Amino acid sequence: MADADLTTPRRRVILRGISSRAWEHPADRGALVALRELRGFDTVLRKLFGMFDERSLRLRHLGSSIRVDHRQFSKVHAVYADAAATLDLAELPELYVSRDPDLGAMTIGMDKPFIVITSGTVDLYDEPELRYVLGHELGHAASGHAVYRTMLDLLVNLALGVSWIPVGSLALRAIVAALYEWSRKAELSADRAGLLAGQDPAAGIRALAKLAGGGDLSDVDITAFLAQAREFEAGGDVRDSVLKLMMLERRSHDFAVARAASLQQWVDDGEYGKVLRGEYPRREDDDKVSISDEVRAAARSYRDAFNRSQDPIAGLVRRLRGRGDID
């Protein structure tokens, strides 16, 4: 593939003591650090969610899905344990396979998160692709995304309940839109965790291509798929930009082609290579993180993405700024 070096290392590097900050997108990381500083906030959410939903959800999967271990779906378990070992995660969340021919996976729970993948994922992904998917979900668990995804769900339900109140509805809509934006960045973070778990960029791109196209890549060209991602970002005019913004407003996940492009960009920028060389933050330093530093990093990330973006609206704003029409 011409876009980057997508070769697989002969042996995966065990990322000793790696912090989740190593794979978290700056916008995701900034939000997480700030929210974690709200003492007691996540504890209240954990208690509320755990009291009503977490136990019932686990029981539902315990009763209707297959729990993966060395005796059941043993090959999946081996890939799962290998992905966790690569990310240096000592504790494996429970993993379930649920009967569903579609591709899908999710991380559920706060006090004791568990992971569910569909039978279609097991059937349609090869081993490197499955390692990427399982690493993606382990990334969600390690970053604690479930706590804040629960907050998103609660606020979405609240917004629906007060939609008849104009002022309250507008304020909540802005908050919900910001949380959806965070959720999309959290998915980019988990994509990076999946890549680090498998250390096979080509497998990560294939996994996202299968998510977009239904699982069969026998007549799909990955280079063309990535070119499609560039067209999605840069093609059309301002009307297309507005349409994309409207389509994304209530999406917790970005489109698969856009996620593939973002993952490819992370490789091309050299950040992936730095982690493999051991240049990553350690868990032992997590309590020393500065909120202001992370907020500035998030702002830089958005600024850099805007300056690099080929989106028609971004290009228009840059041209107007260059002419001095806007500050």
JONORGI-V930742 format. One record per residue. N is the residue number from 1. RES is the residue in one small letter. SS is DSSP state (alpha for helix, beta for strand, coil for the rest). Layout:
[[N/RES/SS] [N/RES/SS]]
This chain:
[[1/m/coil] [2/a/coil] [3/d/coil] [4/a/coil] [5/d/coil] [6/l/coil] [7/t/coil] [8/t/coil] [9/p/coil] [10/r/coil] [11/r/coil] [12/r/coil] [13/v/coil] [14/i/coil] [15/l/coil] [16/r/coil] [17/g/coil] [18/i/beta] [19/s/coil] [20/s/alpha] [21/r/alpha] [22/a/alpha] [23/w/coil] [24/e/coil] [25/h/coil] [26/p/alpha] [27/a/alpha] [28/d/alpha] [29/r/alpha] [30/g/alpha] [31/a/alpha] [32/l/alpha] [33/v/alpha] [34/a/alpha] [35/l/alpha] [36/r/alpha] [37/e/coil] [38/l/coil] [39/r/coil] [40/g/coil] [41/f/alpha] [42/d/alpha] [43/t/alpha] [44/v/alpha] [45/l/alpha] [46/r/alpha] [47/k/alpha] [48/l/alpha] [49/f/alpha] [50/g/alpha] [51/m/alpha] [52/f/alpha] [53/d/alpha] [54/e/alpha] [55/r/alpha] [56/s/alpha] [57/l/alpha] [58/r/alpha] [59/l/alpha] [60/r/alpha] [61/h/alpha] [62/l/alpha] [63/g/alpha] [64/s/alpha] [65/s/coil] [66/i/beta] [67/r/beta] [68/v/coil] [69/d/coil] [70/h/coil] [71/r/coil] [72/q/coil] [73/f/coil] [74/s/alpha] [75/k/alpha] [76/v/alpha] [77/h/alpha] [78/a/alpha] [79/v/alpha] [80/y/alpha] [81/a/alpha] [82/d/alpha] [83/a/alpha] [84/a/alpha] [85/a/alpha] [86/t/alpha] [87/l/coil] [88/d/coil] [89/l/coil] [90/a/coil] [91/e/coil] [92/l/coil] [93/p/coil] [94/e/beta] [95/l/beta] [96/y/beta] [97/v/beta] [98/s/beta] [99/r/coil] [100/d/coil] [101/p/coil] [102/d/coil] [103/l/coil] [104/g/coil] [105/a/beta] [106/m/beta] [107/t/beta] [108/i/beta] [109/g/coil] [110/m/coil] [111/d/coil] [112/k/coil] [113/p/coil] [114/f/beta] [115/i/beta] [116/v/beta] [117/i/beta] [118/t/beta] [119/s/alpha] [120/g/alpha] [121/t/alpha] [122/v/alpha] [123/d/alpha] [124/l/alpha] [125/y/coil] [126/d/coil] [127/e/alpha] [128/p/alpha] [129/e/alpha] [130/l/alpha] [131/r/alpha] [132/y/alpha] [133/v/alpha] [134/l/alpha] [135/g/alpha] [136/h/alpha] [137/e/alpha] [138/l/alpha] [139/g/alpha] [140/h/alpha] [141/a/alpha] [142/a/alpha] [143/s/alpha] [144/g/coil] [145/h/alpha] [146/a/alpha] [147/v/alpha] [148/y/alpha] [149/r/alpha] [150/t/alpha] [151/m/alpha] [152/l/alpha] [153/d/alpha] [154/l/alpha] [155/l/alpha] [156/v/alpha] [157/n/alpha] [158/l/alpha] [159/a/alpha] [160/l/alpha] [161/g/alpha] [162/v/coil] [163/s/coil] [164/w/coil] [165/i/coil] [166/p/alpha] [167/v/alpha] [168/g/alpha] [169/s/alpha] [170/l/alpha] [171/a/alpha] [172/l/alpha] [173/r/alpha] [174/a/alpha] [175/i/alpha] [176/v/alpha] [177/a/alpha] [178/a/alpha] [179/l/alpha] [180/y/alpha] [181/e/alpha] [182/w/alpha] [183/s/alpha] [184/r/alpha] [185/k/alpha] [186/a/alpha] [187/e/alpha] [188/l/alpha] [189/s/alpha] [190/a/alpha] [191/d/alpha] [192/r/alpha] [193/a/alpha] [194/g/alpha] [195/l/alpha] [196/l/alpha] [197/a/alpha] [198/g/alpha] [199/q/coil] [200/d/coil] [201/p/alpha] [202/a/alpha] [203/a/alpha] [204/g/alpha] [205/i/alpha] [206/r/alpha] [207/a/alpha] [208/l/alpha] [209/a/alpha] [210/k/alpha] [211/l/alpha] [212/a/alpha] [213/g/alpha] [214/g/coil] [215/g/coil] [216/d/coil] [217/l/coil] [218/s/coil] [219/d/coil] [220/v/coil] [221/d/coil] [222/i/alpha] [223/t/alpha] [224/a/alpha] [225/f/alpha] [226/l/alpha] [227/a/alpha] [228/q/alpha] [229/a/alpha] [230/r/alpha] [231/e/alpha] [232/f/alpha] [233/e/alpha] [234/a/alpha] [235/g/coil] [236/g/coil] [237/d/coil] [238/v/alpha] [239/r/alpha] [240/d/alpha] [241/s/alpha] [242/v/alpha] [243/l/alpha] [244/k/alpha] [245/l/alpha] [246/m/alpha] [247/m/alpha] [248/l/alpha] [249/e/coil] [250/r/coil] [251/r/coil] [252/s/coil] [253/h/coil] [254/d/coil] [255/f/coil] [256/a/alpha] [257/v/alpha] [258/a/alpha] [259/r/alpha] [260/a/alpha] [261/a/alpha] [262/s/alpha] [263/l/alpha] [264/q/alpha] [265/q/alpha] [266/w/alpha] [267/v/alpha] [268/d/alpha] [269/d/coil] [270/g/coil] [271/e/alpha] [272/y/alpha] [273/g/alpha] [274/k/alpha] [275/v/alpha] [276/l/alpha] [277/r/coil] [278/g/coil] [279/e/coil] [280/y/coil] [281/p/coil] [282/r/beta] [283/r/alpha] [284/e/alpha] [285/d/alpha] [286/d/alpha] [287/d/alpha] [288/k/alpha] [289/v/coil] [290/s/coil] [291/i/alpha] [292/s/alpha] [293/d/alpha] [294/e/alpha] [295/v/alpha] [296/r/alpha] [297/a/alpha] [298/a/alpha] [299/a/alpha] [300/r/alpha] [301/s/alpha] [302/y/alpha] [303/r/alpha] [304/d/alpha] [305/a/alpha] [306/f/alpha] [307/n/alpha] [308/r/alpha] [309/s/coil] [310/q/coil] [311/d/coil] [312/p/alpha] [313/i/alpha] [314/a/alpha] [315/g/alpha] [316/l/alpha] [317/v/alpha] [318/r/alpha] [319/r/alpha] [320/l/alpha] [321/r/alpha] [322/g/alpha] [323/r/alpha] [324/g/coil] [325/d/coil] [326/i/coil] [327/d/coil]]
